[in-house]
Amino acid sequence: MTTSIPAKSISWRKMSGYTIRYLIILAALIFFLFPIFWITTMAVKSPDEYFHSPPVWLPRSLNLNHFGQLIRNRSIVSLGHSLIIAGGGSLLALLIGCPAAYSLARFNTGGYNFAFWILSQRFLPPVAVVFPIFLLYRTLQWVDTYHGLILLYATFNLPFVVWMMRSYFDEVPIEVEESALVDGCSRWRVLWAITLPLSIPGLIATGVFTFIFSWNEFLFALVLTRINVVTLPVALTSYFGPQSAFWGEAAALSLIATIPVVVMTLLVQQHLAAGLTLGAVK
Amino acid sequence: MATVERRAALRGESQGHWWERNLRYIFVLPSVLMILGIGIFPLLYSLWISFLQWDLQRPGQRFIFLKNYADALADNRMWGALSNTLIIIIVAVSLELLLGLGLAQTLSGYLPGKHFVMPLLLLPVVIAPVIVGYTWRMLWDTQYGPINQVLGWLAQRPVEIVWLANPRTVYPAILITEIWQWTPFMFLILLAGLSAVNPELHEAAALDGASGWQIFRHITLPLIQPIIVLALLFRALDVFKLFDIVFALTGGGPGTQTETVSLYVYILGFKNFRLGYTAAMSYLLLIVVSIAITILWRQLGESRRK
């Protein structure tokens, strides 16, 4: 009799604990998902629904006109530009960054100071660098070209690739490489046949993150693109003038730019903490 | 003998071809060249420009050495932009920390449905900041935005706050937008920190009669302090570069009320075309950031030694 009372009160405390936690989570979900709900529904609303005061929350019917409009006014080609630039930039960054990461992980080349010198590039304010880069690109006639932006994004993602891949290479047990080397494998073979295959999950995660960073980048793209190469974030600005606003088209374009990123994030979800802190948190 | 050779081989000192002996340097060379070419060279070039009087709206250039720097230090609009940026850093980052810590504490430990909720809470982080800015611009809209509408329901009368043009409401609007996007970042990192804390410590303290708050204050918090410092530094350095959200939300307005450092330098360089002056301003910015980066360097170095 006396023992059942504390047991009951503990389970009651547990229940109320769960309730409070779920209520907090519910509030957080409403806060974090509402803007996404709003932009998604706006893309399929008709103008007299979103330019209505007070606004209508749910569209009466699925209206795909805004997506059609993006195709007709050729804004949709920005999707291709963004794919080429973010894809090319990521591949180049991986190609150049991975060997450096391996060198840092296995030989500790240059020590902590060199590793940090590479990392410090990641924290330079883009606005302090974009201006001299613009002058350089103008001289080289690289403004408004694919290779200009690809090279730039590869360079600014390089510190990220080096730090991320270094922490993934660190996880490959050195004994595995050691025994292959003693068995007479060349270091190239060890790299290709052992270390790289073991690091593929990390490689994919790193590639996805560099892709997302380049895909979302705005300032460099704003300054260094004109008409030939316009990435999605820059294309979006044209829908918000001082006088006019094309909210439906803007929402549709935002959705097109966001869906690929969300899908990719879900694929590498367990690497997200590492990805956002350059491998410092796992 | 064999171990000595193995050690030597692992350090890359094997007796192979010269390129195999120098593999470690060959591997870092492309990265170094790329950073020097695209990252460092333009900076050196702009150091030279920062000593020039060079304005695309006026003909000619002239060497004036440090005058641009003196002008920049006396530029009230620059100090205004700097204080705007610092206010946003302090308020936004500390609120993100508090909210993120609360959320992380709520989700740490066993909770049914956690794996379904996690990805939903993390969505804001991966959306392009400029898209976040434009989305919230539509949410804050006086006439057609749902925020005034919901406030109207709560107040039982029409609410017509001009969020983005009123000096008193524009900061809350920017801060909430910024907090919306980056609280999940804090949450994710702190959750990783919390789940690394040994649960036996909590159980032992609970058996000794410690309250939930005491456990949090005296056991959890000291253990995750290094990760908190790291997260704060990451966020502070990122908010210092704040550009996209403000560009999309207010463009720095009303007037120059919400102009950040990045926005001001952008306007100087690409709207007013004052090349020499912009370069000098960029350098002042780099000096400030270098100090912050040095602190990060120490902190990261310390966490690696542990």
Interface residues (C-beta under 8 A of the other chain):
Chain A: Y18 R21 I24 I25 A28 L29 F31 F32 L33 F34 P35 I36 W38 I39 M42 Y50 F51 H52 S53 P54 P55 W57 I96 G97 P99 A100 Y102 S103 L104 R106 F107 T109 G110 Y112 F114 F116 I118 L119 S120 Q121 F123 L124 P125 P126 V127 A128 V129 V130 F131 P132 I133 F134 L135 L136 L151 L152 A154 T155 F156 L158 V162 I174 E177 E178 L181 V182 S186 R187 I212 W215 N216 F218 L219 V223 L232 P233 L236 T237 F240 W247 A250 A251 S254 A257 T258 V261 V262 T265 L266 Q269 L272 A273 L276 T277 A280 V281 K282
Chain B: A2 R6 A9 L10 R11 G12 S14 G16 E20 L23 R24 Y25 I26 F27 V28 P30 S31 V32 M34 I35 G37 I38 G39 F41 P42 L43 Y45 S46 I49 G102 L103 T106 L107 L111 V117 M118 P119 L120 L121 L122 L123 P124 V125 V126 I127 A128 P129 V130 I131 V132 Y134 T135 W136 R137 M138 L139 Q143 Y144 G145 P146 N148 Q149 G152 W180 T183 P184 F185 L188 I189 L191 A192 G193 I227 L230 A231 F234 L237 F240 K241 F243 D244 F247 A248 V261 S262 V265 Y266 G269 F270 L275 T278 A279 S282 Y283 L285 L286 V289 A292 I293 L296 W297 L300 G301 S303 R304
